[in-house]
Amino acid sequence: MSASAGPGAGRREVHLVDLTTIAGATYSPTLGYLQAAAEADSEVSARCTFRRHALLSRGRWFERACEELLSALDDPLAVAFTIYFWNRAQSLELARRVKERWPRCRIVAGGNDVSYQQDALFAEAPWVDVLVHGEGELRFVDLLRSFLHDGEGLASIDGLTYWSEPGGDRRPVTTRPPARIADLSTVPSPLSVYPDAELASTSLLVYETNRGCPYSCAFCYWGGAVNSKVRQFPMERIAADLDRAVRLAGPNMMLALADANFGILPRDVEIARMLVEICERYGKKLDFFVTWAKNCNKRILETAALLRDGGLLAPVTISTQSFSPTVLDLAQRSNIRLDNFRRLQSEFRKLGIPTYTDLIWGMPGETYGSFLAGVEETLAAGGAPVMFPLLLLNNTDYTRESFREEQKIVVRNLPFDVSDPELTGDVVVAHADMTEEDWLRGLEFRLCLHVFQKSLLRCTLRVLAKDAGVRLVDLCDLLRDFLFDGAADDVTHAIAQNYRAAWTDPESLDRDLLQGELGLEVGNGDLYGRQEIHYEAILHRLVQDPARLARFVDAAVDFLLSRLPEEARPDRDGLRPVVGLDLAAGSVFRSMITGEAEQAVFTVPVETLAALSEAGDLPPRLPHPDGGEVTGRVSAPAKLLADHHPHYSFSRYVVLCWRGMVSTLRDAEFAFPAAIPPGGRVPTPGRAPGRRMALPQGERPGTTGK
């Protein structure tokens, strides 16, 4: 979408461009910051007119984005691009086309992926005239003043790289390093330049209450980019901005807080309380996303409880990236203590607040064995591990040549999600402690974790691990052979095989296979947040047919039992009740496809129900008698079906599952017979209690009803 600051006779055009990968994200905070800062300067405001272009650029949309921008230009003074690794190639190609059509136009680049990368950028894109390093709002104003005066004073502006005068020895010139913006109140609000209608129509609104990160993790640009110290925007401005954003928010808008460590400052509790009150004032329920502070503490518990009570809580991140001391030492990262990690997981679980733990596969020093140990630690504590391959980001310590040589780091330019070939980066595929075969094995394990532990066999694996005395991760590792080489369904097997092949060679992505299963064009940019398509396609294939799902699940359980030592092998019949509970979870996934409420009946031993609830696999404080068996129903939460879309709903739900933001059974609605035997427990409200109801006569476990 393009937006204009208004016409003005004799004023020069300045165009601000952000090529996005998210459909409907027409708001760009970067463009808002740049325009607001420039319009606050009297000379620049009087002599320039601004247009913002937040344009979807994935797949077929890229040419449309190019056409829209190029058709809007009329002898522009400058076109500025904000560049990240996900839009670098498209941004530089569009910049080239602008320069080709308007040779006198100044092309300006800035953003995380190009800051302090002048040699590489100017070699790759010599049509870029100026590179802005670090925070660009105030320097962009100085830069426009210089452009208005034919480049006068360019050398005196800190934090730039630009071409020297044309001639035989034309070369990049870099000015002094820039200082941080010490007082963030001098930077106008990015929302101030957006009219109400634009804010009301965007699918995503990203907002900062502070800048900075006190950590210096070697894999992350966040701390280094802002020199670590946390600086704060004024609370009065935050209150006004959030009030306006919530008041105007459309029904499907996500509010994403871009603070590096929400909850690290005492005032963050007040910001959470303020947001809840504003949402209540306007009767709004937003999707709300935050990046929580790295070392979780009681303040985060308080903040998360406020957001939960206000209906705004997304799961809390208890971040670790790795549990290996060797890896953490190389990454210059100090993690939360293991006893605190376990305690916090328990406390969040008691509060009914879900958590997830980001883990990076491929960090220097990590082995396949040490990584699995970290995943197991997360699962054993009741958490949800979310695994990502390691991307080398510019300006991080991992990219230093000496470090790469010492750790024997090998990278390949690959999609960081193989089902989305356009979003590429430098992925670490090997290092001194990880072969490329290990790396691929870890990615296969990742898919198995998603399919089995997070989706189809969560409860069964928990019970089997306890009864057989093995780790959950070892069961998932065994299931790699089943999924990739012996799956009981030909289409599922083909999808898994293509996942493996696509990580080795992205060109081998079988779009026809995936699109044939899902009925949607893969990577077309139409779906917000569509990720991990192989995982989605496998679930879609299996859950839509209850008989097929039952055959697959039974075959997977039989496979596991055949691989366990005979002395550790539990009785197969004893697992049937918990397998039935997992099959009931399939009805929740199926409802997300059909949009129809479906209730599945299950019967499990009370002891099993209580243990799964305690482990975080089921809702907390489920009602149950003191012994024997309990029969109940499980169904998808009504709120998830309220605005069902035949494609968006299932896709979105699957993304939330693999990201650990929902758990199919933990967040489902449970219903139990009204008559609880003497001595039975009466539940207190948990995260997702169901209404109590009697089962009709003749209904047996394993049946479903709509």
N, C-alpha and C positions, 0 to 999 in steps of 0.2 A: 504494500500500500504506500502511496506517496502522499505527502502532506505539505502544504505551503504556508509560509508565514505571511503571505499577501503580496500583491504586486506593488511596484514602486518605480516610477519613471527614472531612468538613469542609474538605477541600482544594479549591482552585479549579482549574478546568481551564484549561490553556494549550495551544493547538493551533498547530502549526508547519506551514506549507504551502509546498510547492514543486511547481508544475505543470510537468511535464517533457514534452518532445516525443519522448523516447526510450523505446521499449517495453522493459520489463524493468528499467529503471533505478530500482530501489526504494531505493537508497542516495543520500542527499543530504548532502554535506559541510556545507552551510550549516545545515541543520536539526540536524545532529549537533553543530556548534560551538555553536549557540544553546542547545540543551538541556544540553550538557555544562557550559557556563559557568554557566547558571542553577542547575543542581543542585549546583555547587560552592559556592554561597552558602547558608549554613545557614538563613536565614529563608525565602528563596524555595523551597528544597528542602522545608522543613517544611510550607509552606502551599500549595504548588502541585503539581499532577500534570501531566505532559506527554504529549502524543501527537503523533507525527510523521506527516505525510501527504505522501509523494512519489507524485504521481498523474499518470498519463498523461492528457493533456488535448487530444489532437488529434482532430479530426473528431468522430465519434460518441462518443468516449470522454469528451468534456468533460462531458456531462450525467451520465454515470456518476460522474465525479470529484466533481461538485457534490453528487450524491445521497449519495455515501459520506461526504463531509465533513459535510454538514448533518445526516445521521442520527447522526453521532458526537457532536454538540454537546449539552450539557446545562448551560445557564446558564454559558457560558464566561466567564472573566475576560478573556481576550484571544485573538485569532486573528492570527497574524503571517504575512505573505506575503513571500517573496523574489522580486523582480521583475526580469526582464530583458526586452529588447525582444521576444523570441520568446514570452513568456507574459504580457505586460503586459495585453492586452485581456481574456484569460480570467481572470487573477488579480483584476483590478478588478471584473469582473462577479460572480465568486464572492464577493468581499468584500462587494459590495452585497447579495447574497442573505443572507449571514450577518447583516449589520446589520439587514436588514429583519425577520428572524426573531428576532434577539436584540439589541434596540436598546441595551441597556446594555453589551454586549460591546465592548471596545476593539479596533478594527481598526488593526493596525500594519503599515507597509510599509517595505521597505528593498531595497537591491540596486542594481546598476550603472545601471539605466535610470531610476531615480527619485531617487537621491541628488542633492541640491542642485537639484532641479527642483520645489521646493515650490509655486511659483505655478501652474505647469501642472498638477501632480498634484492639488492641492486644488480647482482649477477643474474638472478632469475627473472627480474622484471625491471629492465632499465628504463621503462616508460614511467615508473614511479618517480616523482620529483622530490618529495620530502617524506621522510620517515620520522614519526614522533615517538619518542621513547617514554615508557611509563605513563603516569597520569597525564592526560592530554587536554583537559578542559581549559585551563588557563593559558597554556602554551598555544593552543589552537587560536585563541583570541589574538595573541601576539603575531602568530603566523599570518592571519588574515590581514592584520594591519600592514605587515610587510608586503603582502601580495598587492594590496591597494596602492602601495608606493613603489611598484615595480621591483620588489625584492629587496628594497633598502632595509638594512638592519638585520638581515637574516642571520648573519654570523654572530650576532649578540644574543640570540635566543637560545637558552640552554635546552639540552635534551633533544636536539635535532640531528638528522643526517640528511644532506642534500647534495646535489651535483654541483661541482665547481663550474665556473663559466665555460660555455661551449668552446671547444678547441681540441687540439690534438691530444692534450693530456687531461681530458675530462675525467674527473675522479670524484668519488664520494668524500664529502667533508663532514666531519662530526664535531659538534660543539660540545661545550662542557657538560658533564653529567647533571641531570636535573635534580632539584631538591623536591622533597615530598611537599604536598599541600598541607601545611601545618594546621590551618584553620579551615575545616570543611564547611563552615558557615559561609565562606566566601564563594562556594560553588552553588549556584542556584539549583532548585529542584528540577529534575528532568520532567516531572509531571506538568510543570508550569507552562510548557509550550504545546501541550496536547489539549485539543478541544474535548469537550465531554463525549461527543459521539465516538471519537477514536478510542478513548479509554473504555467506553462501554462495549466496544465490539471486539477487543483483543481477547485471544484465548489464554494469554500468559502475560502477567505483569511481574517483572523482576524489580525488587526494591532493596536498597541498602539503608541500614540504620547506622552502620559504622564501616570502616575500612581498616584492614590490617590483620595480621596473624602473628602471634607471639612465637610460633614454632618455625623451624627451619628444615622441614623434611626434605631429603635430597631428591625425592621424586616429584615434588610439588612446587609450582611457581608462585603460589599464593603468598607465602611468607616473604620470599625474596623480592617479589614484585613491589611490595609496599614497605619494604624495610622493617617488617615485623611489628612495629608499634601500632597498637589499635587506637584509631582516632574516631571520634563520634560526631555524627550529625546532631544538630540541636533537637531536643525533644519536642519543642513547639512545632517545628517543621514536620517532624515525623507524625505527630498527631494530626496535623492538617492534611498531610498527604494521604495517610491511611484512611481518614474519614472520607476524602473525596474518592479514593480508589474503590473502597467498599461500597459507597453509595451508588457509584456508577457501574459496578461490576455486573457483567452478564451472568446468566445461570451456569455457564460452563467455564468460567474463568478460573485459572490457577494463580494464586499469589505465591510467588517464590521469593523468599528472603535470601539475599545474596551475601549476608554476613558470613565470614569464614567460620565463626565459632559462636553460634547463637547460644546464649546461656552463660557465656564467659563473664559478662558484666552484670553487676547487681541490678542495673536498670532494665535488663532484659525481661525480668519478671514483670515489671510495670508495663513494658511494651506488649507482652503477651496478654496481660489483663486489659490493656487499652484496646487491643484488636478484638478480643472477645466482646467487650462492651459495644464497640462500634458495629460489629456484626449483629448483635442483638438489637441495637437501635434501628437498623435498617432491615432487619429480618432476613439477613443473608447467610447462606451456608457456602463457604468457599472451600475449594481444594487448596490446602495450605502446605507448602513445602519449605523446610529449613535445613540447613547444614548445622548440626549440633556441635557444641564444643567438644574437642577431642578427648579431654579427660572429664568424663561424666561425674557430676557431683550432686549434692542435695539441692542446689539451686535449679538444676535441670529437672530433678524430680518435681519440684514445686511448679516450675514453668510448664512442664508436660501435663501435670494434673490440671492446671488452669485451662490449657488448650483442650484437653480431653473433656472437661466439664462443659466447655463452650462449644463442643462439637466440631472443633477445628483440627484435632490432633492427627497428624500423620505419625507413623512409627518413629521412635527415637533411635538415632544412630548411636551405638556404642562402638566407636571407631577403634580399630586396631591395625588394619592392613596386613599384619603378620604377628604371630606369637613367638617367632624365633628370635632369641637374643642376638644371634649373629646377624640376621637380616636387619633388625632394628638398629643395631650399632652402625652398620654400613649406611643405613638410611638417615642417621642422625635424629632418630626419633625415640622419644621416651614414652612408652605406653602406660596405660592404666594398669595398676597392679592386678595380678590374676585373681587374688581374693576379692578385690573390689569389683572386678568384672563380674564374678559370680554373684556377689552380694547384690549388685545393682540389677542384674538380670532377674534375680528373685524378687526384688522390691518392685520393679516395673510389672512383673507378672502378677503380683498380688494386687496391684492397682488396676490391672486389666489394660495396661498400656503395652502394646507390642513394640518390639525392638528389632533392629537388624544390624549386622556387623559387616562392614566392607572389608574384603580381603583381596589383595592384589596378587595374582599368580604371575610369577616370573621375576620377582624382585631379586637383585643380587644377593647371594648367600643362601637362597631358598632352595631346598631339594623337594622332590615329590613327597618324600616321607615327612619332612618337617611341615610342609604345607597341609597335608592331610591331618597332621596332629593339631594344627591350628583350627581347621574346620571342625574337627571332633570336639575341641574345647568349646567352640561356639554352640554346637548342637547339644552337648551334654549340659550346658548351662541353660538350655531352653531358648537360645537365640536363633536367628535366621542368618546364616552366612550368605553374603552376596559377593560373588567372585567376578573379578574383572582381569583381563590380560593387562600387562604393564605397557603403558605408552610412554615413550621418552618425550617429554615436553621441553621445548626450548627454554633456556635460561635456568635450568635446574642443575644441581650438582651431578646428577646421574649422566648428564650430557658432556661433562668435562672429559677431554680426550684422555688425560692420564687415568681417570677412574675407569673409563670404558676399556682401556688397554689392560689395566690391572685385573679387572673382573671378567675380561674376555667376552664382553657383551656383543652379541650378534643381533642385529635388528633387520626387519623386513618391513617395507611399506605395505601395510595390509589394512583392510577394514577392521575396525575394532568390534564390529558386529558383522559376521560374515554374511548375514542375510541383507545387509545394506552396503553394497560395494562402493558407494560414493563417499562414505564417511571413513576416510583412511587416515592413518598416522603411522609413526615409526613404532612398531610393536617389537618388544624384546622377545626373541624366539629361542635364545640360548645364552648361557653365561658359564662361568667356571664351575658352577655346581648344578647346572641344568642343561641337559642335551636337548636338541630339538625334538627328539622322540619323547623325552619326558614332558616337554611343553605341550605337545599334542595330546599326550595321555592326560595331562591335567585338564585340558579343554574338554576332552571326552568325559572325564569324571564330572566336570561342571554340568554338562547336559544331563548326565544320569542323576545328579543331585537335584536338578530342577524337576525332571520327569518323575522320579520315584520319591525322594524324601520330601519335596515340597508339594507334590501334587497327588500321586496315585497310591503310594504305599507308606505314607508318613507314620501312621499308627502301627502298622504291621512291622515296619523296620524297627521302631522303638521297642516293641515287645520282643521281637526276635533277637535284637542285640542284647537285651537283658537276659533272656532265657538261655541264649547260646554263649554268653560271656564274650561277645566280640564287639568291636567298635562299629558305630553307624557308618563311618566312612569306609570301613573294610567291606561292609555289605554293598554300599554304592559302588565301590571299586570292582567288586565281583560282578555287579550288574552291567558293567561296561561290556563285558563279553556277551552278555545276553542281548543288550540293546543293539550293539554294533555288528554282532556276528551271528546271533541266533534268535532274534526277536520272533515271536509267534505270530506276527502279522507282516505280510510282505510289504505293504505300503509304509508302515512304521519303520521297518528295516531299511527301506530305500531312503527315507528321509534322514535317518541317523547316518547312513553311509554318506549321503551328500553333505551333511554337516562336517564330517571328518574330511572329506575331499576338499570342501570349500576353504577350510583353514589352511590346507596345503597349497591349493591353487584357487584363488577367488574366482577365476574365470569359469570354474567348473560348477558354480552355483546353478542348480537346476530350477530355474524359475517356473518352468511348466509343471514340474512336480509339486512345488509349493503352492503355486497359484491354482492348480487343479484341485488341491485339497481345500484351500481357504476361499477360493472364488474371488480373490482380489489381486490386483496387480502389485507385485512386491516392489517396495522401494519407490512408490510413485509420489510420496510426499503428502498424500491426501489424509492420512491418518496421523493424528498427533500421538507421539509416544510409541509408535509401533516398533517393536524390537524383538530380537530372538525369535525369528519366524519359524525356524526348525522346531523349536520347543512348542510354539503355538500350534504348528501343523500336526505334530505328534499328538498333542492333547485333543485337538479337534477331531482327528481321525478316530481316536479310541473312545472318547467319552460320549460321542453322539449315538453310539450303538451299545446299549448295556450288555448285550451278550458278547460282543467283541471285546469290550473292556474286561468282562469277567474272565474270558479265556486268556487274555493277555496277562492280567494280574495273577491268575492261578499259575500260568506257565512261569512267570517271574519268580514266584514264591517257590515253586518246585525246583527251579534252577538253583536258587540260593541254597535250599536244603541239600541238594545233591553235591554242592561244593563245600559244605561244612563237614568237619570231622564227625564221624558217626556218634562219638561220645558227647558231642556238643549239640547234636541235632534235636530240636524239640519235636514233640508230636505234631504231625501235620493237622490232625483234626482239632487239636487245641488252638491252632491259629485261625481256624475258620471264623469265629466270631469277630476278631479284630480285622480280618480281611473283609468281612461284611461291612464293618464300619468304614473302611477305606472305600469300598464300592459305593457306599452311601454318599461319600464326598463327590463321586463322579456325577451324581444327580445335580449337585450345585453347579459344576462346570456345564452340565447339559442345559440347565436353566439359563445360563448366560448366553448360550447359543440360541435357544428357542424363545426366550423371554417369558416362558410359562413356568409358574410355580410348580415344582415337583417335590414331593415328599418321599423320602426313602426310609424304610423301617429297618432297625437294627436291634440286635440283642447281644449284649456283652456282659461278662462278669463285672460285678460292681468294683472289685479290686482293680481290674484293668481300666475301667472308666476313671476311677479316682487317680490312678497313676498317670494316665495320659493328660488329665486335667492339670495335675501338679507339674508335669513336664512342660506345659505350655502348648500341647498339641490340640487340646480341646478348651472350650471356654472355662474360665475359673468358676469354682463354686457351683458346679452342676448339681442338681438335686439327685439323690440316690439313697436307697436303703442301706443298711449296715452290712449286708451280705447277700450272697446269691447272685442272681442275674437281674439286669434291668433292660427293659424294652422301651424304645423311644423312636421318634422321628427326627429327621434332619432335613433342612431345606435352605435354599438360598435366602439371605436377608431380603425382606421386601423392598428396602431402600435401594438395593442394587438393581431391582427389576422395574423400579418406578418409571425410569426414562430409558427403557431398553431400546437399543438400536441393533439391528440384525448383524452388523459387522463390528461396530465400534465397541459394544459392550463386552463381548467375549475377548477381543483383542486387548482392550484396556485391562480387563480383569486378569488376564494371563500375565501381562507386564507387571501388575501389582504383585502377583504371586512370586514371580522370579526375583523381584526386587525386595521380597520379604515384607511388603507393606500390608499384605493380607495373608491369612492362612485359611484355607478352605473350610476346615472343620472348626478351627478356633473362632472364626468370625461368623459361623453359620447360626441359624436359629434351631434350637433343640426344643422338642416337646416330649413330655413324659406322661404316663398314665396318671390320672388325677389321684388315685388312691395310693398313697405311700404307706408301706407296712409300718406297724408300730416300731418306734425307735428310728424311723427314717429321718433324714435331714431335710429341713425346710431351707431353700436357698435364699441367700441374700443376693441383691442385684449384681450380676457380673457384667462382662463386656457385651455379651450377646445372648441374654437369656431368652428362651422361647416361652410362649404361653403354655400352661399345663393343660393337657387334654387327654381324654380317654381314647384308646385305640379301639376301632370298631371290632365287633366279634368276627372271628374268622380271619383277621389280617395276620399274616405271618412275616417274620423277618425276611428281608431280601426283596419284598414286593415294593412296588412304587405306586403312587397315586398322584394325579394332577388336580 
